[in-house]
Amino acid sequence: MRLLAYTQLFRDAAKAHVAIRYTPENGRFVRVLIASDPIAKQLDLSSFYDVLRSKLKAKPGQPFLVLQNYDLDYEDNGGEHLSRAPQGAYYVLQKVAPGDYDARDAAIDGCEEIAEDLLAYVVHHHRENYKIRMSVRDCFAEHVGPIGDNHVGVRMNFRWSETATQDLTYNPDKFTA
């Protein structure tokens, strides 16, 4: 699965989930690129906060999905099998009033439930459509917030494994002499 397919999978999930119901007009799905490099990550997080302020159109109390890009690890079994192990994350966030801790906790609970729904959607999709190994054991959730303009919720981190033997086999046709 490449980045375009990954993005489309989560865009479709955001469209289909009854609590999010993303459309291009309502802006309840945004995506961000965040680097692994610590210096670049700081710049990317600053951009992430700007996205929440400028592109997000969800009203207070309305959950939305923020998709983070994935990082790739490559694995070799020492034989003839090579694989990719993407690690990604998404956020389900909701804006709450500052200082209202009961509302914050209720929003986090609701976001956690939605994050689990989305995880089930993604795991099911992977099992049905790809030769990808993904299990809920490869995932963990963390409560986050406040982010940006007092958004709270859940960040779901996940990993899956997919074959990459064909993609990582040297092909002389792709190089000049």
N, C-alpha and C positions, 0 to 999 in steps of 0.2 A: 504494500500500500504506500503510495507516494502522498505528498502534501495535499495535492488537489483532492484526491479521494478521501483523505482524512478530514479535510475541511468540509467536504460535501456530506460526509456521514454525520458529522455533528450539526451541520446546518439543517439537515433533514430531521435529526432528532429534536432540535429546537423548534422546528415547524410543527412537528407532530405532538410534542408534549403539551398536554392540556393546560398546564400552569404557565408555560412560556408562550406558546403560540406565536413564534417569530414570523414576521413578514418583513420585507425590506423597508416598508413604511414605518413599522413600529420600533425597529432598532433593538430588539431584545436578544440579538446575537451579535457579538463582536469577536474579533480574533486579534491576537497580539503575538509578536515574535519576541521571545526573550532568550538571550544568549546564555550559554553556560559560563563563559568567561566572566570573572567577577567585575571587571571594569565595564565591559559592554553591558553586563546585566544591570548595573546601576542606571545606565542611560536608557536601557529598554524599559525598566520599571518606571522611570520618569515619563516615558512615552505612554506606558500603560495607564498611568493616572490621567494623562491628557485625554486618552481615548474615552475613559469613563466620564470625563467632564464634557467632551465635545461631540462624540459620536453616539453615545448612549441616549436613548429616548425613553427608557422605562421610567414610569412614575414611581414615587415612593410606595413601597409595599408590593411592587410588581417584580417578581423574580426574572432574572435574565441569565444568559449563558455567555461566558467569556472563554473562548478556546485558545489555549496556549499551544504553540508549535511543539513538535517532539524533537528529542535528541536521539541520535542513533549510536548504538553500540554494535560492533560486529563480532561474531563468534565463529570459531573454527573448532570442529571436534577432533582435529588432527588426522582426519581421514579425507573423505570426499564430500563432506557436508559443511557448507558455510551458511550462516544465518545472520539476519539483522534482528536487533532487539530494540525497537523504538520505545522511548520513555516519554510520555506526554502528561499533560494535565489540563484540566478545565476547572473553571470556577462557576458556581451558581451563587449569585449575589443578589442582594436586595437592599435598597436604601431604607434606613430607619432614622428616627429623630435622635439627635445626640442626647445622651444622658438617660434615655428610657431603656433601662437594662432588661426589663421584662419583654419589651418589644424586640430588643436585640436578640434575646435568647429564643423567642418564638420564631423570629425570622431565620435564625441559624437552624433551628429544628426543621422548618419547612424547606430550606435550601438543602439540608442534608438528605431529606426524603427525595427531593427532585434529583439530586446528584446520584443517589442510588438507582433511581429509575433510569437515568441516562446511562449509567454503568451497565445495567441489565440489558438495555437496548444495544449498546456497543458490543458487549460480549456475545449476545445472541446474533447480531449481524455478522461478527467475525466468524463465528462457528458455522453459520449458514452459507456464507459467501466466499470465504477465503480459506486457504490452507494456512491458517494462523492459529497459534496456540495462545489463548488468552484465558485466564482464570481470575476470579475475584481474589484469589490469593496473591495475585500480582498487583494489587491495588491497595491504596490506603487514603483515607480522608483526613483532612485537618480543618479545624474551624479557623476562619480568618476574619480580620477586620479590626478596627475600621480601615477601609481602603478608600482613597479618594475622598469623595464628598459623603462620608459616613456610610459606606456600603459594608455590609457584613455577609457572611455566608460560609461556604464550604469550598475548599480546593480538593479535587479528586485527582490523585496521582496514580498513574497506571503504567504498565509495561506489557508488551506482548512479544512474541517471537514468531518470525516468519522465515521461510527458506530464502536464501539469497545465492545459492550455488550458481545458478545460471547467470545472474546479474554480475557476479564477481569472478566469473571465468574470463580469462583474457581472450579478447576477440581482435585478431590482427586487422580485420576489416575496418575497425574504428580508428586506426592509426596510419599515418603516412610513414613511408620508409625513412 
